[in-house]
Amino acid sequence: MDISTFYFTENVNIQTLLFGLVILLIIQWLVARSKYNYNLPPGPIAFPIIGNLPQIISSTDLYLKIGDLRKQYGDIFRLKVGSDNFVFVCKTELILEGLVKKGEQLKGICNWVYIFDKVFQRKGVSFNSGKEWKDLRRIAFGEPEIMEILENFKFFFKHVSAVIPENFIPFLRFLRWNSPIENVIKKRQELRSYVKTKIIKHKETFNAENIRDFIDIFLLSLEKEPNQESLSEANMVQTVIDIFAAGTDTIGTLLIWTFLFMAKYPDIQNKCREEIKQVTNLNRPVTMEDKQHMTYVAATLLEIHRIAIVSPISPPHAAEVDTILGGYDIPKNTVVSYMLINAHFDPNYWDNPKEFRPERWIGENNELKKNDAFMPFSLGPRVCPALALANTETFITFTNILEKFQLVKPDESPMTIDGRQSGITHVPVNDNIRAIPL
């Protein structure tokens, strides 16, 4: 056989192989579509293999794109991410139905999606499920390397998303080997190494009579239940990372929002400071015991968190069984995300929802009011495990800053407060303010 014939045969064989592979994938896609006769939510036409990647990959603010799709397809609709159905729930009543009423049926996690599988590896409290997840929720650093760790978390929250191309077409990871997502996975190893080092030091100095932090709580639980499979080192490492993540970038972003709102609304800032003064006389640090006497401060924080919700879209859930939501079938393993930001601006639950008005949270007897449509940490079984931590850190930091500083806009020009969704979190476009010592 001469060499030209050899190359011709090789090219034909490769082309035939690729053509056959494409045909098989298309057949698999068609079979998957026709396998069950489900009444699925409506949605845009999906392409074979890549699903709805073209419709959403160009969007930088996913929640805005979801809002546009809602106008076309209604309060509950679906997109195809690779071979998976992603259902987006946009109406407050349907969000409450999915998170609370049917929370047990829809509390699963889509661990098979590429980015979540590689980053979380089915460990910890954020992307775990079953008995391990329940056990871990029940239990639930001024060093040179800390700044690098915080930067890693910032990078993570900026780039992790359910709609990255690799989730649609997993083999793209071999072509995009230096993409932001692959760098997220690499940085995850740095975080794991940091946490493992801390755990080793904690084990060496552990004293059951002197519990210092969350790692010690975990070690104490392990001492009481040494044969508990859920309390593995892998779960300990990822759980610490989950809690650390909740206490850094997300809470840091929320605090930036609070300071921006105070600079824009100096009258409300002064009211908060006056209430703080009535309790502390501005001569001692604010503590959590003071919160019960600071209704207006608490109302202000609630109102900021309503308008400037840090996570506009809930983390993706997964249906653990076949169920129904909003009159549509939700088959087992369907991925479901909730547009939490829609609930926060629903005029059926909030009077003039775009208006920043802390007074809406205060009742006739100066008590804080509740609202079913307020869900910045999500709701139901998958409510954020760091909710109490976030509320505590936000209150303590906010009040003690106001006690010592006047927050003002950078110049005399009108101040606007705009945000954009970068990965998971909703961050301010401009965070430039001045803090003047009192």
Secondary structure as UniProt FT lines:
FT   HELIX           3..34
FT   TURN            48..50
FT   HELIX           53..56
FT   TURN            57..58
FT   HELIX           62..73
FT   STRAND          76..81
FT   TURN            82..83
FT   STRAND          84..89
FT   HELIX           92..96
FT   HELIX           97..101
FT   TURN            102..106
FT   TURN            111..112
FT   HELIX           114..120
FT   TURN            121..122
FT   TURN            124..126
FT   HELIX           130..138
FT   TURN            144..145
FT   HELIX           146..159
FT   TURN            162..163
FT   HELIX           165..168
FT   HELIX           170..174
FT   TURN            177..178
FT   HELIX           180..205
FT   TURN            208..209
FT   HELIX           214..224
FT   TURN            226..227
FT   HELIX           229..231
FT   HELIX           233..245
FT   HELIX           246..250
FT   HELIX           251..264
FT   HELIX           266..280
FT   TURN            281..282
FT   HELIX           288..293
FT   HELIX           295..307
FT   STRAND          317..318
FT   STRAND          323..325
FT   TURN            326..327
FT   STRAND          328..330
FT   TURN            332..333
FT   STRAND          335..339
FT   HELIX           340..344
FT   TURN            347..349
FT   TURN            353..354
FT   HELIX           358..361
FT   TURN            364..365
FT   TURN            372..373
FT   TURN            376..377
FT   HELIX           380..382
FT   TURN            385..386
FT   HELIX           387..404
FT   STRAND          405..408
FT   STRAND          419..422
FT   TURN            423..424
FT   STRAND          425..428
FT   STRAND          434..437
//
